[in-house]
């Protein structure tokens, strides 16, 4: 390689690192996860058909539901509080967090299993009985694997998170293909595949974790500290399912499982953005907390603005590309019959631009350990959803559900954004007062 070529390569590499910053490994990891999820959904829709894919989508929502509880109760506090721990306290802190995780996933396993077994008594549909055990095992395994990967990000072991996810996600595709080739692919076998590959990725993750210490005093102390943050996030997670998701569920109520398949297929195309959406979720809360600890509120807000500008701009660009020719993308990825739903993809493109803003804003509130506004934002969204989800879906069809989602997200981002600015201003004023005169601050 010539000296000039080597210099150009170093410059390009430097520009890439400058653009990606500390998010490089998180985004690489999320690229693997999102690409696999994208291809998995494409395969399931093509191989199983729109209706069976809709059944799988509705079943998988229960896995996502219990995982949202885990995120609120354990992951979100860990990502914001874990980076603030002194080195000597890390074994005891993360030991307490692992204990909480084991209790939670065990409860969720029982919850999902009993919920489907009980539902089958009232709704005599063969799928409920068949889905109960694989869905419960999938919920357990998926949560455990997701916790381990988030732990690696919280402790700045991003490369191990990547290795863990490669084992868990990339093994899905060949198994699903073989099941289809053998004529055995359906919602039940797809769920067993998800469970098995999650366990495959989980196993080495446990061996890679740092030494843990289990102390009842630490478990009690950390549980209480986490609860002060997570109690509002847990309420928020529950409200999500009566706000955003009630819009997504209202369309299938009126138009059947195929409507859920249409929504999921369109959302899947926008799922490319999950590479940085969820990749940033793995690193932004941690880095926001570090900026707050080292540089104060001004440093934290500057970091938040940089994320919004850099990655929000990329989200907008991608949304424009998808919205410009939605029929082309739906036909290319799925089939000609999906072209008629181009308007749904356009609405999803707009929705994703608005949704992106919320991630960095929530990270700022979590770093300040002030999560009450997040709860109230979801409560406002819930009231909005209860008032408009049914009428919009009934009168406007699938597009009505997405229009409702757009309105709910605008309401949410407005409340969270204003709350973050007001709280940051108060914290900054208090810090300035302490710097001038500790006695006066008292």
Rosetta blueprint (number, residue, H / E / L):
1 X L
2 X L
3 X H
4 X H
5 X H
6 X H
7 X H
8 X H
9 X H
10 X H
11 X H
12 X H
13 X H
14 X H
15 X H
16 X H
17 X H
18 X H
19 X H
20 X H
21 X H
22 X H
23 X H
24 X H
25 X H
26 X H
27 X H
28 X H
29 X H
30 X H
31 X H
32 X H
33 X H
34 X H
35 X H
36 X H
37 X H
38 X H
39 X H
40 X H
41 X H
42 X H
43 X H
44 X H
45 X H
46 X H
47 X H
48 X H
49 X L
50 X H
51 X H
52 X H
53 X H
54 X H
55 X H
56 X H
57 X H
58 X H
59 X H
60 X H
61 X H
62 X H
63 X H
64 X H
65 X H
66 X H
67 X H
68 X H
69 X H
70 X H
71 X H
72 X H
73 X H
74 X H
75 X H
76 X H
77 X H
78 X H
79 X H
80 X H
81 X H
82 X H
83 X H
84 X H
85 X L
86 X L
87 X H
88 X H
89 X H
90 X H
91 X H
92 X H
93 X H
94 X H
95 X H
96 X H
97 X H
98 X H
99 X H
100 X H
101 X H
102 X H
103 X H
104 X H
105 X H
106 X H
107 X H
108 X H
109 X H
110 X H
111 X H
112 X H
113 X H
114 X H
115 X H
116 X H
117 X H
118 X H
119 X H
120 X H
121 X H
122 X H
123 X L
124 X L
125 X L
126 X H
127 X H
128 X H
129 X H
130 X H
131 X H
132 X H
133 X H
134 X H
135 X H
136 X H
137 X H
138 X H
139 X H
140 X H
141 X H
142 X H
143 X H
144 X H
145 X H
146 X H
147 X H
148 X H
149 X H
150 X H
151 X H
152 X H
153 X H
154 X H
155 X L
156 X L
157 X L
158 X H
159 X H
160 X H
161 X H
162 X H
163 X H
164 X H
165 X H
166 X H
167 X H
168 X H
169 X H
170 X H
171 X H
172 X H
173 X H
174 X H
175 X H
176 X H
177 X H
178 X H
179 X H
180 X H
181 X H
182 X L
183 X L
184 X L
185 X L
186 X L
187 X H
188 X H
189 X H
190 X H
191 X H
192 X H
193 X H
194 X H
195 X H
196 X H
197 X H
198 X H
199 X H
200 X H
201 X H
202 X H
203 X H
204 X H
205 X H
206 X H
207 X H
208 X H
209 X L
210 X L
211 X L
212 X L
213 X L
214 X L
215 X L
216 X H
217 X H
218 X H
219 X H
220 X H
221 X H
222 X H
223 X H
224 X H
225 X H
226 X H
227 X H
228 X H
229 X H
230 X H
231 X H
232 X H
233 X H
234 X H
235 X H
236 X H
237 X H
238 X H
239 X H
240 X H
241 X L
242 X L
243 X L
244 X H
245 X H
246 X H
247 X H
248 X H
249 X H
250 X H
251 X H
252 X H
253 X H
254 X H
255 X H
256 X L
257 X H
258 X H
259 X H
260 X H
261 X H
262 X H
263 X H
264 X H
265 X H
266 X H
267 X H
268 X H
269 X H
270 X H
271 X H
272 X H
273 X H
274 X H
275 X H
276 X H
277 X H
278 X H
279 X H
280 X H
281 X H
282 X H
283 X H
284 X H
285 X H
286 X H
287 X H
288 X H
289 X H
290 X H
291 X H
292 X H
293 X H
294 X H
295 X H
296 X H
297 X H
298 X H
299 X H
300 X H
301 X H
302 X H
303 X H
304 X H
305 X H
306 X H
307 X H
308 X H
309 X H
310 X H
311 X H
312 X H
313 X H
314 X H
315 X H
316 X H
317 X H
318 X H
319 X H
320 X H
321 X H
322 X H
323 X H
324 X H
325 X L
326 X H
327 X H
328 X H
329 X H
330 X H
331 X H
332 X H
333 X H
334 X L
335 X L
336 X H
337 X H
338 X H
339 X H
340 X H
341 X H
342 X H
343 X H
344 X H
345 X H
346 X H
347 X H
348 X H
349 X H
350 X H
351 X H
352 X H
353 X H
354 X H
355 X H
356 X H
357 X H
358 X H
359 X H
360 X H
361 X H
362 X H
363 X H
364 X H
365 X H
366 X H
367 X H
368 X L
369 X L
370 X L
371 X L
372 X H
373 X H
374 X H
375 X H
376 X H
377 X H
378 X H
379 X H
380 X H
381 X H
382 X H
383 X H
384 X H
385 X H
386 X H
387 X H
388 X H
389 X H
390 X H
391 X H
392 X H
393 X H
394 X H
395 X H
396 X H
397 X L
398 X H
399 X H
400 X H
401 X H
402 X H
403 X H
404 X H
405 X H
406 X H
407 X H
408 X H
409 X H
410 X H
411 X H
412 X H
413 X H
414 X H
415 X H
416 X H
417 X H
418 X H
419 X H
420 X H
421 X H
422 X H
423 X H
424 X H
425 X H
426 X H
427 X H
428 X H
429 X H
430 X H
431 X H
432 X H
433 X H
434 X H
435 X H
436 X H
437 X L
438 X H
439 X H
440 X H
441 X H
442 X L
